[in-house]
Amino acid sequence: MIKLGFVLILFVVLSCSDISSSEEENKVIIEQTLTDISIAFNFDDLSGIMDRYHPDFLHNGNDWNDEEFIWEGRMIEYLEMEITDVEIDLISSSRATAEFILTFRNSETEVIWNEPSEENGDLSYFSYVNSEWKISGNQIE
């Protein structure tokens, strides 16, 4: 009986550690996605940014094509982008929200946004689809 109790406790502990491990792995993957977008921006790689977006992206009424246009404008206006202080909230096994500080710079100015925000937030909402995390916007079902 004691052995059975020990085995059950061990099973519960191992199960919990797998869940935590999986959550941490997902958080690292999402954070790496944001880092990859920042790198792509800094190398003028629009397709490198848009590859991270879900094809059914929908955020505040903007779809994937609108988002591509927004990124083109950002790349024209700013020379550098940086994402810092990232915190990931896994809402479920297939949805997550990223909070972070987004900074855009050019030779004359620096613009800092806390994300997600009402005005932007288009990088903050993720869905897990086809075995990968994609930016999905705040309106995807």
Secondary structure by P-SEA (a helix, b strand, c coil): caaaaaaaaaaaaaaaaaaaaaaaaaaaaaaaaaaaaaaaaaaccccccccccccccccccccaaaaaaaaaaaaaacccccccbbbbbcccccccccbbbbbbbcccbbbbbcccccccccccbbbbccccccccccccc
